[in-house]
Amino acid sequence: MTVTVPHAKFTDEQAEALAAHERSVALAAGAGCGKTFVLTERFLSYLDPRQLQPTAELDELVAITFTDAAAREMRDRVRRSCYERLSQASDPEEQQAWRRLLRILDSARISTIHSFCGALLRNHAVEAHLDPRFEQLDAASADLLRLRTLDDRLRQLLLERDEAVIQLATRFGLEKLREYLLNLVGENLSEVYEGWHDSTPAKLIATWREYYHQETFPQAAREILASEPVQQLQTICVKGDFAADELHAHCGRILVLLQELPDSDDPVRLLEELIQLARVQGNAAKKKNWASEEDFNSFRDTCKKVRDDIIKKSILFKPWNEEQLQDTAQAGLELLKLSADVAHCYEQAKQDRNVLDYDDLMQKAHRMLTAPEYALQQRELAKSTKLLLVDEFQDTDPVQVAIVKALCGQQWAEQGLFVVGDAKQSIYRFRGAQPIVSQQLGESLPEGSRLSLTTNFRSQGAILDFVNALFFDAFEEAYKPLRPSRPQLTPTPSVEFLWAPTDAGHDDSIPAQLRGVQRERYREARFIARRLAEMIDSGQALVVQRENNKDSLRPVRQGDVAILLRALSDVQVYEEALREQGLDYYLAGGHAFYAQQEIFDILHLLRCVCSEADELSLAGAMRSPIFAVEDETLYWLATKCGSLHAGLTAKELPHEISLQEHAKVVHARTTLEVLRSRKDNLLVAELLGLAIELTGYDAVLRSEFLGERKLANLHKLVEQARTLDKLSPGDLAGFVTQLTQFVTRDPKEPAASTTAEGDVIRIMTIHNAKGLEFPVVVIPDLERQQRGGSSVPVFDLRLGPLVSSTDDSCVGRDLHQLAEQFEDNAERLRLLYVACTRAADYLFLSSSVKDLDKPKSDWLKFLAKRFDISTGNCLAELPADFGVPEIRVTNSEPTSGRKPASRARGADLIKLVDKTFKLAESGGGMIPPGVAPISVDLKARKSFSFSRLSGKLHKRLIQSQSLDDELELATPLLDPRGFGTLVHEVLEQITENRNSVSFSDVKDLCDFLAPNHLEFNAEEGASEAIELVSRFLQSPRYKSMTEARCLLREVEFLLPGQLLSDSLTGRYLEGIIDCLYQDNGGEWHLLDYKTNNVSAADVPAAARSYAIQMFVYGMACEKALGVQPVESTLYFLRPPAESQWRQSEANQADLIREVLQAVEALDSEVEG
């Protein structure tokens, strides 16, 4: 094996990582240091004959990314690099190697971990005891199935008066219990249940006590001692100016107690004594014992903070109540048992539907890769995987790490593994990420395999100086400073603190409905918008652009700016401020999809379509832009007629309603009647499409402010309905249930994206900005307070099932919450790091602040420890090789030359319609070319189906040409085409099982499929189909099919027209053969079903009308099989009769001529 890496193209760190083919590598890639580039080059290095001999095969390389978008990006990068290498290659063999690679590149194993696990399970479905045709549930479909299973099971248990369920419902409330179970069943319960299902309250409590002494107490003690008030108190007790010996002893005792706290056996007693000492009344700390009044005041104020904010809020000060311990332990175990019961029902529901959710993919793949019974498969997989690359490895969990190790085999630490991550950028704990497991894997590798990337290709040096100074001692792992890859080009400072004071007095410009912190955020948002407008309008060159391999500066544009928020709950404040300054913006990918008004509107409409009794939803739909009925009209309908529904359906509407409103009400009534009449016969997506068509709701949304985004959300909702239709066709009630639940729970579903290209400011969450970069970044709301602890029950592998106590005593849930709080604090710090490192040329940190000397939030306190936030001066003692950052501070409202825009939103639709009518009447209107009808050139048609050739109706171009030209049925109430389609689909599915078909199977299948094909009279159609199919299953023809060596159903073909005539060169005849089977003698039989209503005497005449079809079917079989079928049979299902079609040389010419005439007739339609 020879390895050659051209260093000129890479930094020394990159070159070392790429040259390490002989060993596994854990690469710590700093923000903006080109990790995707290195991953791509590492992948290609195993395929490049110039770097490795012999090269690996493409299917021996596996790359796992964090998102589908990242997988697409990596695949595209690999493809571009292959083209570059091909263009540079001079050796013919090397050129051939790159061309071959490009041809098969789409098969490269580059995917997310879930996609990889899904493919693995399908490839080894037999070993995994799975049906390889299993469907993969997306998150929304899994939530719906879980919710329905939960509701069914809870309803069943309540009807059975299950004592445990009643007790839990009494404790939490039924709605809360349902919410808790939904969350708990969504987690993987197997390990927790296995460890705790047979536990007792006593065992659970003993575990809590042990954990308290081993983990909780040391952590809580460290937090107390590290808190700012306690450290201030210690400083005063050491350096205070005492006027009495008793005060000196008093302060000495405080220091002793604080020193003893970490090793105390009775922390509550110690803290109670500390509370008594941390006072200035009734002890030696009274005012007269202090030589300095300033020291006394400082001691008094600090003691109050220590007592009230630190000690009394510490978990160490919470009492242990035996009754509460027993109560919460028992409730937790009962909740675990109930959750496992519901989870079992959920698993059964998935099995019945042959579906897997994301957790199933991970767990089943993990089992296949680690369980001893799959040792053979594990060896084969490890042997076939020469290199495994994993991106964003810091966001993995223990199961994923185990999968990674297993794929590489037992020698994973020595060779075959290449993981890239950055512990400082792990921000996905809410998805189950545990950065500690990725760190442990890295530490398991030899020291020479632990490499890093620190050269930053994204940010200016001034921004990196700030990032290094802010975070150099903030993380547990050793910090490696980021170094710029290019010299500083933009003027400094490149970092700006933007503080909006909250004590600016009354401000009439702030909307009156905003209160408290909302007013403060509005003021800050206005600061940001005006500062950005000022920056953009100034024309100052602050952004680096690269043209012709040279860097230069240009002014800031709107599209350079990104505003990164921790959460989108207050995004409307920032939107309003940007709108006021006339700044265009785009809200990217927030988890606010189900909180959008357009989603509420559609939900209201669907709920009132489902239920005439839902008055609230009816009111919501009618007053929405869907029908735009005024509130006054709703009032008159409800009061005059007794209810809103009665008013809507009344023969005569109240005379108080205006003519314009009268028309709206009639339109709403008509629309709802149509939708209710069609809801049981349409798929949900089709029903939504019909509703949009009848109401023009899409056009209304398009005319509103941010109309493109709202319209995209509407289209996304239709796509969700289409996804549900695949799993549960036409399940409107299920879709409404799912949508109602999601609106209530607001799951993390991103809003639909419209194009983010163009000169617009981007607003997004920090999580959505991960992996992106922007010339100008704004991080607002630094003073945002973190939320308090949650009381939601949790299941912890180490602590067991945990529920909160009903009083203030300490139970296991509190221990878990403290540990989570510690992890959350660490992740919030990493979140700030990710936000800061998105900036390339300019970085804003902003907040509304009451007192810069007394910050309240964790982010602002962290910033204030390292910088004087009022001046921007760096306070931290930096390592010698660190640059000292320069920071600009703005604490007065920026001035903007722009006139504030009106807050009016959306277009005046009435005026717009009136204007359009007047324009049309005056003849001044015109039809835009883009909406004119598109002409169709039928002569350009390349393929022809038989129904078109015969001039008959044609419903399915490919699926079933044989259905569309059939004669009318005996029952005129049945749609002939729909009935024919139904019978064909039943025969297709029934014949798949051959012998194992019963009458009940036929009946169930017909009853199930009939509504899908027959809009009306589905029951009659099902009954008639049952009769026809059952009769066919008793026929000799079916018996010969069951004994066939090979049985093919619905055989699609595309026959070149030139086989019939040179004039049809380049054109094709297409169709599907109902059945083609080979008998034990090797002869092929062609069978075509007909549902025509013919008598036995009329069968020969009816068969002659299908001569062209059977002729072409026979030619297609001969072309594909090399032989003509021994028989071509038309099987008329009523009366059951067969007609054999035989071709002769005499009629062949006539049939070809008929085909040519039909094609010519279709072509002439263009001219006619």
N, C-alpha and C positions, 0 to 999 in steps of 0.2 A: 504494500500500500504506500503510495506516494502522495504527499499533500503539499500543495503550493498555494499560498494565499497572497495575492498582490497587495502589498501594504499601502501603495499609493492611494488606493480607493478608500481605505479604512483608517480610523484612528488606531492607536496601539491597543487600546482596550477591545475594540471591535475585532481586530485581527487576531488577538489571543483567543477570543471566544469562538471565532470561526475556525481556527486551526486545530481546535481540541477534538478531533474526530475519535481519538483513542480513549476518551474518558467522558463520563457524564458531567454535566455542567449545571450549576444553579447560578443564574445570571441576575444580579441585583441591578435593574435598569432604572436609573433616576428619571424623573419627569423630563420629557422632551429630549431624551438621549438616544432616540432612534432605535427602540427595541423592535419595532415592526420590520424595519430594514434589516436588522441583524437576524431576526427569525427567518425572513425570506431568504437571505443569503445563506444561512445555515442549511435550510431546506434544499436549496439549489446546489450547495457544495457537495452533497451526496450524489448528485446527478451529473455533475460537471466533470467530464473526462480529463480536463486540465488540472483538476484539483484532487481527484480521487480515482484510484485504479485498484480493483474494478469498481465501477459505479454501482450504486444500489438501483433496484427496480422501483418504479414509482409507487407500487402498491406495498412496498416495504417501509414507506415513510408515513407517519401519522402526525397530523398537526391538530391540536385542540385549542380552540379560541373561546373567548368568553361570550361573544354574541354572534349571531348570524352575519351581522354587518361586518364584524372583524374577519370572519371567515371569507366573506366575499372580497374584502379588501386584500387579504393575503393572497387569495387565488389570483386576483387581478395583478398584484405585484409580481407574482411568480411568472405569470404569462408575459407581462411586459419585459421582465428580465430575460426570459427565454428568447423573445424576439430580438432583444439587444445582442445577446450572445450569438444568435443565428446570423445577424447582420455583420458581426465582427469576425465570425469564423471564416477561415480560409481553407481549412482542410475539409475535403469532401465527406470523410467519415464523421467528423465533428458536426458538419452541417446536417448530415442525415440523422445524427443522434438528437439534435435540437428539433428537427422537424417531426421526428417520431414522438418526442416528448410533448410537443404542442398538440399533436393529434389526440393524444390520450389524456391530456391534462384535466379534462372535465371529470375524469374518474379519480382524481387525486383525493386522498382521504384527509381533507381539510374541513373541519366542521366543529360545531359546539359539542360539549360533552354529552348532551342529551341526544343529539343526532347520532353521535358515534355509538352510544349505548343502544339506541334503537336499531341501527344497522347490525350491530353485533348480535342482538337477540334474534333478528330475522334470519341471519345467516346460520344461527345455531338454534333454531326454533324447536327442533325435535328434542335436543338435549335439554333445553330450558323448559320443556313441557308447555310450549306455547303454540297457538295457531299462527303460522307465519303471516296470515292476513290481518293480524290485529291492527286496530286503529289507534293512533296516538292522540290522546285528548289534549287539547290546548287548555290553558289555565281557566278560561271562561267556561268551557264545557265541563271540565272537571268540577268546578265550583257548583255548577247547576246540578250535576248528578249527585254530588255530595249533599247539597242542600235538600234535594228531593228525598234522598235516602234517609237523611236525618229526620225530616218532617214525618215521613211514613213510620219510622221506628218509634219516634217520640209519641206519635198519635196512638200507635199500637200499645205501647207500654202504659200510657195514661188510661186507655180504655181497660187495660188489665189491672189498673190500680196498683201498679208496681210501687212498692213502698219507698225504695231508694230514689226513684225519679220524683216522687211526690215530695220527699224530704229535700232534695236538691232544688226543686222548683220553688219550694217555700223559702229556702235560704237565699237563693239568687234572684228569684223571680223567673217566670217561665221564659219570657223573651230574652233575658240575659243568659239563662242556662242554654237556650238554643244558640245564642251568639257564641258563647264560650265553647260549646261542643263543636260548632262549625269550624272554629279556629283550631281546636285541639285535634280533631279528626283529620284536618288538613296537614298535620305534621306526621312524621314517621313514628308511630307509637310502639313498634315492635320491641325495640331494645328496652324502653322504659317499662312496658308491660311485662316483658320477660323478667325484669329484675325486681318488680314490685307487686305483681298481681297477687302473690300469696303472702304479702307482708301483713303486719298487724300495726295498729296505732302505736303500740309500745316500741316496736322496732323502728318505726318511722321517727318517733320523737328522739330515741337514742341516737339515731343518725344525725338529726339536727343538732343535738347537743355536742356531739363529737365535732361536727363541722364548725360549729360556733367557736369552739376553743382552738381548733387547728387553723381555720381560715378567717372567719369573720372578725374575731377579736383582734388579731394582729393588724388586719387591714384597717379596721375602724380606729384603732389606737394610732396608727400611722397617719391617718387622715386628720385626727384631732391635733396631733403634734405638728403636722405640716400646715395647718390652717393659719391664715394671716393673723387673726386676732390672738391666737395662742402664742404665736411667735412674737408678736408685739408685747404680749404680757410677760413673756420670758425676758425680753430685752429690758422692760421696765423694772422687773424684779432684780435684775443683775446690775443695772446701771442707774437705778433711780436715786434721787437725792433724798435720803431718809433723815428725819430729825429725831427719831427715837429708835432705841434698840429693839423694842417690841415689834416695830414695823419691819425692821430688818429680819427678825426671826419669822414674822408672818410671811414675808415674801420668800424667805428661804424654804418655808414649809410648802409653799405653792410649787417651787422648783422641784422639791423632793417628790411631791405627788405626781408631777408631770413626768419625772424621770422614772418613777416606779410603775407608771401606767402600762407600758408594754408587757411587763412580766407579772401583773397583778392577778391574783386568784379571785378577787372580788372587785371587779371594776366598778360596779354600781356603787358600793360603799365609798370607794375612792373618789368617784365623780361627785357624789353627794357632798363629801367633805370639801372638795374643790369648789363646789358651788357656794358653800358657806364662806369660804375664804375669799372668793372673788366678789367681795362686797366692800363698801366703804362705811357701812353702818353696823354698830354692835360688835366691832372688832378693832384690831390694832391699825387698820387701814384708814381710820378717820382722818379728817383733813388736817388737824393740828399736828399729826405725826409726820407730815410731809414738809420738807424745807422749801419746796417749790410748788406753787399753786398749779403751774402748768403740768408738772408731773402728776399731781393729784387728779386733775381733770382727765388727763390721758389715761391714768390707771382706772378711774371710775368708768369712763366710756368703754375702755377695752374690756373690763370685767363684765360689763353688761352684754357685750357682743359674745364673749366667751360663754356666759351662762345661757343666754337665750338663743343664740344662733348656732352655737357649736355643741355644747354638752347636751342640752335638753333635746336637741334634734338628732343626736347620735343614737345609733342602734344599741350602743352599750348602756344607754340610760333607760332603755325600754325594759320593763319587768317581764319575767317569765311567769305565765299563769297556767297552772296545770290543767284547769278546766278548758281553757282555750286551746291548749296544745292537743288535748284529747279530741276536742270538737273539730279542729281543723284537720287533724290527721285522719279522723274517720271520714270526714267529708271529702278529703282528697282521694282516699282510697275508693270511696263510692263513685266519685267522678271518674277516676281512672277505669273502673270496671264498666261504667256506662259508656265511656268513650270507646273502649275496646269493643263493646257490643255493637255500637254504631259503626265503628271502623270495619268490623266483620261483615256487616250488612252492605257497606260500601264496596268492600272487596268482592262480595258475591254479585253485586250489581254490575261491577266492571267485568267480571267473568261472564255473566250472562250476555253482555253486549260485546264481548271480545275486544275490550279497550284497555289501554294502559295509560296512566298519567305519568308526569315527570318523575315522581318518586319511585314508581314501579320500575321505570327504565333504569334508574340508578341502582336500586336495590337488587334487581334481578341480574343486572350486568355485574354488580359487585359479587354476588353469590357465584356466578359462573366463573369469575376470574380468581376467586379465593377459596371456594369450598373444595375439600379433598376429592369429592366424587367427580369433579371436572378436571382432574389432573392432566388427562390427555389433551383436552382442548386448551388448557393453559399452556402446556409446552408448545403446542402448535402455534398459538397466537404469539408467544414470546419469540419463537424461532422466526416467524414471518414478519416481525417488527424490528427493523434494523435501527430505526430512529423514531423516538417519540418527542415531539415538541409541544410544550404547553405554555400558552400565553396567559397573562394576568394570574399567575400562580398564587399570588397573595390572597386571592378571593376564593380559594378552594375550601373544602370541608374534609373531615376524616375519610368519608366514603370515597370521594374523588381521589384523594391521595392514595388510598389503597388500590383503586383501579389503575392509577398511573404506575405504581410499583409493580403490580401484577402483570401489566402489559409488557414491561421491560424484562420480566423474569427475575430470577434470584440474583442476578448480577447488576441490578438496576443502579446501585451506587457506583459501579465501576464503569459501565458503558451503556450507550443506547438512550440516555435520557438528557433532555435539554429543556430546562424550565426557566421561564423569564418572569420576574415579578419585582415588586417594590413594596416592602412592608409598610412604608410611609403612605402608600396610596390605597390601602385596604379600607374600603368604605361601604362594604355590602354585608354587614352583619345581619341586617334584616332579611337577607336571603339565605342565611345560614353560614356565611363565610366565617372561618376561624383562622385568622392570620398566624396563630401560634403553630398550626400543623404544618404550614408551608415553611415556617422558620425551622422547625424541627427537622424536616426533610433536608433542608439546605445544610444544617449543622451535621447531618449524618454523612455528608459527602466529604471526601478528603479535602484538606485545605486548598490544594491546587485546583480543585474543581469549583471553588466558590469565587466567582469572578464578578466584576461590577462594571457599569457604564456610568461615567460622571460628566462626560463632555456634553453640554446642552446645546442643541441646534435650534432651539426655539426662541429663547428670551435674550434680551439685551443684558449686558453685564451688570448694569445698575439694578435691574430687577432681581437678578440672581444674588447680588450682594445683600439685598433686603431679605430674600428668602433664607439665605444661609445664616444671617444674623438672627432671624426670628426663630429658626427651628434647630440650630446647631446642637442644643442640649435638651431638646423637647421630647425625644423618643428614647425608648429603652435600648435599642440597638445603636451601635456606633454610627454617628452621622458622617457621611462622606459629602463634602461640599460640591455643589454643582459649579462647573466651570464653563464659561461661554466659549463657543467655537469661533466667535468673530469679535472684533473690537467693538467698543461702544460707538454707535453711530448717531443715536438720537441725543438731543440736549438733555442734560440732567437738571433737576431730579426727574426720574421716571416713575416715582411712587408718590402718591398723594393721599393724605388723610383728609377726609371731607366730613366735618362735624356740623350737624344741624342742632343748635341749642334749643332746648325745650322750654326755656324760660324767657322766650322772646315776647311774652305778653299776648293779649288777645289778637287773633288774626281772622278777620272776616272773610278772607279769601279761602279759608279751609271750609269745606262743606259742613254744614251744621250737624248733619247726622253722624259725623265721626266723633268718637269720644275716646278719651284717655290715650292709650298707646296707639290707637289708630290715627289720631291727630298728629302724634309725633312722627309716625311713619310717613304720613302724607307730607309733612314739612320736609322730611329727609328726601323723599322721592322728588319733591320740587327742586331741592338743592341739586340733586343728581341731574335732573333733566335740564336745568338751566346751565349747569357746569358743562354738560355734554354739548348743548347748543352753542355755548360760548367757545368751546374747544373746536367744534366743527366750523363755526362761522369765522373764527380767527384766521384760518388758513395756515396756521403754524405747522411746519413739517415735522411730524412726530412719528410717522410710520415708515418702516423700512420696506422697500420693494426691490425685487431683484429682476433686472432686465439685462439680457445679453451677458449673463454671468457677472454682472456688476451690481453692487448694492447702492441704492440712492434713497433719499428721503422724499416723502410726499405728505400733503395735508391729510388730516383724519377725515374719513367719510363715515356715514351712518353704519354702513356694512362692516366696519372694522370693530364695532363695539358689541360686547356681550355683557349682560347683567346677570350675574350668577346668584341665585337665591338658595337658601337652605330648604325652603318649602314654598309652595305656590299659594298658600292660604291667603296671603295678602297681596297677590300679584296685581289685583285691580288698581291698587293705589299707585303702583309704578306705571301701569298702563295709562292711567288718567293723567299723570304728570307728563309723560312723554307726548301724549296726545295734545295736551295744552300748549306744548312748545312746538307743535307741528313736526315732531320727529316720528318717522315711520318705524314700526317695530313688528316683530314676529315672535309669537309665543311658541317655543319649541318643546315638544315632547314632555309636557308635564303630566303628572298623575291626576289630571282633573277632568278626564273624559266624562265620567258619570255625574259630574257637578255642573255640566253645561246646560243652559236653558233649552237648547234644541233637543237634548236627550229627555229632559222633563216633558217637553211638549209631546214628543212621540209616545212616551210612556203613558201620559194622560189619554192620548187618543186610543192606544191599544187597550188600555184598561176599560175604557167606556165601550169599546167595540166588544170586549169579552163579556161585560156585565152591564145591563141596563140599570142596575141598582146603584152603581158607583157614581153618585152625584158629584162628589168632589173632583174626580177625574174628568167628568163631563164638563164641569165648570172650568177646569184647567185647560182642557182642549179648546173650548169655545172662546175663551178670552185670549188664547195664544195667537200668534200670527197665522196659525193654521186656518182659523175661521175669523179671527179679528173681531169678535162680537164685543160690544162695549159692556162694561159692568152694569150700567143702568138697564140695559136690555136684559141681562141675566136676572136682575132684581125683579123686573116686571114679569118675566116668565115664571120665576119661582113663586112670587107672591100671588099672582093672579090665578095660577093654575095648580097651586099646591105643592109642586116640586119642579125642579128644572127639567127633568125628563118628561113630565106631563106637559109642561109648557112647550117643549121642543116638538112633541108629537101631536099637539092640539090641532084640531081642524081649523080653528080661527085663532090667530095670534092676538095678544092684547093690543087695543087700539093706541096705547101710549107709545108703541114702538114705531119709529120712523120708517119710511119706505126703504131707505138704504139698509137699515138694520133688519127690516123684514126680509129682504133678499138674502142677507147673510145667514139668518136663522133657517130659511128654507134650504139654502145650500148646505148648511151643516146637517140638517135632518136628512136630506137626500143622500149625502155622502155617507153618513153613518148607516143608513139603511142598506146601501150597496155593500159596504164593508162587512156588515153583519151577515148579509145573505151569502157572501162569498168566503167568509173566514174558514169554513170547514172544508172548502174545496181547493184552497190555494196553499202553497207553501208560505211560510212566514215572510220570506224575502219577496215573494210575489205580491203578497198582501200589502207589504210596505210600499212596494213600487206602485201598486194601484192607488194607495192613499196619497202618495206624493203626486201622482198624475192627476187625481181628482181635485186636489187642493192647490197645486202649484206651490207647495211649501218650499221646494228647492229654489224657485225663483225669488220667493220672499226673502229667504236667508241670504241669497246672493246680493240682494240690495242693501243689506244691513252692514253696519260697521263690522269689520273683520268677517265679512261674508264668506270669503273663500275658506277660512278656517271652519266656520259653522257648517258650510256645505260639505267640507271634507269629513267632519264629524258625522253628519247625516249618512254619508256614503259608507263610512266605517261601520255604523250601526247596521246598515243593510248587509254588509259583508258578514258581520257577526251572526245575523239571522240566517244567512246562507250557510254558514258553517254549522249552525245548529240543525238546519234542515237536512244536512248530510247524515247526522246521527239520529235525528228524530224528526222525520219529515212532517211539516205542517203542525208542529207542536206549539201553537200560539200561546196556550196557557203556560207552558214551560218557559217560553221566551219572556213572557210578561213576569213570571215569578223570578227568573234570573235577573232581569233588568231592574225589577223593584228591589231585589236584595242588593244589587250592586249600587244603586242610587243611595240606598240606606247606609251601606257599609263603606262606600267609596273606595273600592280596591285600587291597587296601584296599576291602573290601566292608562297608558299615555294617550293624550288627545291626538286625534288624527293629524298627521303632518301635511302641510302644504309646502310648496317649495320654499326653501330658506335662501335661495339665491336672490341676488339683487341688493340694492343699497338700503338695507333695513337693519335696525338694531335688533339683536337677538336677546330674548329673555328666556332663561331656562334654569333648571335646578343644577346644583353642582354635580349631582350624580349623572345627569344627562350630559354635562360638559366633559366628563371623564374621557380622556383620550383625544380631546379636541384642543385647538389653540386659537387665540384671537389676538389681534394687535392691541386692542384696548379692552381691559376687563374691569368691571365694577363689582365689588363684593359689598353689598349693602347690609344694613340692619345688624351690625356687629353686636349691638347691645341687646339683641333678642335673647330673652330668658329661656332656659331649657325647661321642658315640661317636668311636672312632678312625677313621682313614681306611680306605676299602674297597679291596680288591684286585680287585674285579670288573672285567673288561675293559669298555672303553667305546670308542665311535666318536665322534671329535670332528671337526667340519668343518675346523678349522684345523690340528689336530695329527695327524689321521688315526686309524687303528686303534691302540688302546693296550692293552697287557697289562703286567702287573707283572713285574719281574725276579725271578729266583730267588735273588738275594742282596740286599745292602743298597746296591748301586750305583744311581746315578741314571739313569732312563730317561724316556721321554715320558709314561708313566702318572703319574709323580711330579709332573711339571710341571702336568698337568691337575688333579691332586688338590689342589695348592696353590691354583690359581685357584678351584676349587670350594670349598675351605675358606674362602677370603675371602668368596665369595658366601653361603655357608652362615652364616657369622658375622653378616653383615649381615642376613640374613633372620631369624635367631634374635632379633636386636634388634627387628625389626619385629613379630615374633610376641609379644614382651613388650608392645609398644605396643598391639597389638590386644587383648590380654588385659586390660590396665589400663583401656582405654577402653570396656569392656563394662559397667563399674560405674556405676550411677546415684546411689546414696545412701551406700554404704559399701564400702570396698575392703580386703581382707586380702592381704598378701604373706607367705608362710609357708615355712618350711624347717626341717629338722633341721640344726643347725650345731655343729661341734666347737669352733671358735674364731672368734668374731665379728671378731677383728682380722685373721684370715688366711682370708678366703673363698677357695674353690677354683674354683667354677663361674664361667662368663662372666657369667651374670645377676647373681649376688651381687656379683661384683667391680664390675660396672657400677653397681649400686645403691650400693655402698660408696664409690665415687668422688664421689658427689653427696650422700650422706647418711651421717651417723654412724649405722650400723645398730644400735648398742647404745642410743642415746638418741633417735634420730629427728630430730636437728637437721640442717638443711640446710647442707651444706658448699660447695655451688657458688655462684659469684658470678653472681647472676641479673640479667637486664636490669632496668632501672629500673621498667618497668611490670608486672613479674611479681609475683604474690602469693607470699608465703613460706608453704609448706605446714606444717600442724601434723600431727604423726604420733604415734600412741600405740604404745608398744613393750611387748609381753608376752613374757617369757622364763621364766616359771614356769608350771607346769601349771595351767590353769584349773580352777576347782572347779565341779562340777555336782551339783545336788541329785537327779539322776536315779539310780535304781538300775541298774547295768549289766545289760543283758539277756543271756539265755543265748545261747550260740553255736549251739545246736541249729538245724538247718535243715530245713525241710519238715515235712510232716505224717506221723504214724505211720499208714500206710495200713492196716495190719492191724487196729489198734484202731478206725480209722474205719469199716472194713467190718463188724467185729463189732458195733459200736454201731448201725450202720444196720440189720443183720439183726435185732437185738434190738428195735429201735424198730418195725420193720415187723411182727414177730411179735406184739408187744403191741398192735398197732393204733394206735400213737401217731404213725405216719408220715402224711405228707400229700404230695400231688403239687402242687408249686408251680404257680400259674396260668400262669406263663411257659413251662412245658414241656408243658402239655396240648396235645392235638391241635387243630389249627386247622381249624374247620369250613369246608367249601367250599360255597358257594351256586352250584350249577350253573345256576340260573336267571339268574344275572348274566352268564353267558357271552355274549360279544359276537361271537365268530367260531367257525365250524364247519368242520372238514375232512371230506372225503368218507368216510374210513374210519370216523370217529365216526358220521356220519349213517347209514352202512350197518351199524353195529354190529360192524365187523370190527376186527382189531388195527390200531393206529395207531402207527407208530414215528417218523415225521417229520412234525410238524404242517405245516411249510411246504416242506421240501426235496423230499418225494416222496410225496404222498398216493397216487399211482397204484401204488405198490409194495405197500402193506400189505394190500390185499384180493385179492392174486393167489392162484391155486390152488396146490396142492402141486406140487413138481417131480418129474421122473422119478427122480432120485436121492434117496432118502429121507434119506441121510446129510447132505445139504446143508440149511442153514437157508434156507427159501424167501425170507424177507424180506431176509436178508443177500445171498443170491445175486441177487435182483432189484435191490437197491441197487448191487451191483457192476456188473452189466450196464449199468444206467442211467448210472453215472458213466463207464464206459468209452466208451459211445456219446456222451456229452456231450463228452468230451475229444477223441475220434477225429474227430467231425464238425467240430471247430473247424478242422482242417487241410484239410478237403474232399479235393482230389485226391491230395495227397501223403501217402498212407497205405499202408504195406506190411504184409504178414503179420507180419513181425518187430516192427513198431510195436505191432500188436494184442497179440502175445504178451508183449512186454515190459511193456505197460501192465496187462494182466490179471494177470501174475505179480506185479507191484509192488503193485497195489491189492487183490488177493484177501485177504491177511492182515488188511487194515484192516476188512474187512466180514464175513469168515467166521472165527469163532473155531476151528472144527474143519474138517478136510478142505479146507483152502485150496487145495491143489494140484489136487484133483479139481474144485473150483469154478472155478479158473482155466482148466483144460482145457475145461470145458464152455462157459465164457464165450467163450473163443477161437473155439470152433466156431460159436456163435450169431452173434457179431459179424462174423466173417469171412464167413459166409453172407449177412448183411445187406448187407455192403459190395459184394457182387456183384449185388444186387437192382436192378431198375429204379427202385425208390423212392429208393434212395441216389443213383443217377445223377441223378435229377431234383433232389435236394437239392443236389448239387454244382454244378448249373447255375443254381441259384436266384439271383435278384437280391438277396434279403435272407434270411439264415438266422439264426433266433433259437433258442437252446437254453435249457431250464430257465426258462421265462417265468413269473415269479411274478405272481399277481393277487389282488385283494381285491374281491369283488363285493358291492355293497350288496344286502342281502336284500329291501329294499322294491321292487326291480325285479321280484321274483317275487310278493310279496304285501305288502300294507300291514301285516300282522301281524308281519312281520320287520323293520319299521323300526328302525334303530339296531343291527341285527345284520348280520353279514357271512359270506359263504362264501369260503373261501380255498383256494388250491392252486397247483400249478406245472404248466404245460403242458410236456411233454417236448420238443416241437419245433413251431415255427411258421415257415413259410417262404413267401416271395412269389415266384411264377414271373415270367418275363420279360414275361408279359402283364398283370401287376399283380394277379393273383388270389392270395388267401391260402389256404394248406393247413395244416390242423391234424393233428398226428401224435402218437399215444400208443403207447409200446412196452409189450408184455406178454410176460412170460417164462413164462406158464402152460404146463403140460404138457397140451396138447389135441391131438386129432386134427383132420384137415381137416373131417371131418363134424361135429365138435362146435363148430367156430368160431362159427357163428351163435348157438347157444345161449349160449356163453360171452360173446359180444359183448353180448347182451341184458342181462346183469347190470351192464353199465357204462353203461346208458342215462342215469341221472341225471348221472353224471360228464361224459359227452360233451355233454349238454344244457347244463349250467352252463358247461363250457369254451367252448361256442359262444357263449353269452350274454356271457361275459367278453371274448371276441374282438370281438364286435359292439360292446360298450361302448367298448373301447379303440381299435378300428380304424375304427369307423363302418360296417363291412360285415360280413356273415356270411362265414365261410370257405367257399370254393367246395366244399371237401370236408373231412370230419372222419373220420379213419382210425384204426382200431385195428389196430396191426401186431403180430401174434402171431409171435414169433421162432421158435417150433417148433410144428408145422412152419411154415416161412415162409408165412404167409397173411395177407391183409388183409381187414378187414371195414369197409365204409363205413356210417357212421351218418347217418341222415337224419331230420330233425325234421319233424313235421307238426303242423298245428293240432289235430288230433284227440288226439295223444298228449301235447301240451304241458301240457294241464290235468292229466292224470294224473301227469305227472312233477312238476309243482309240488306237487300234493297229497302225493306221496310224500315230497318234501323237507319239507313242513310236518309230516307225521306223524313223520318222523325227528327233527325238532327238538323236537316235543312229547314224544316218547318220552325224549329225553335230559333234558328239563326235569323229567319226572316221576320220574326216578331220585332226585331230591332228596327227594321225598316218600316214595318207597318205601324 
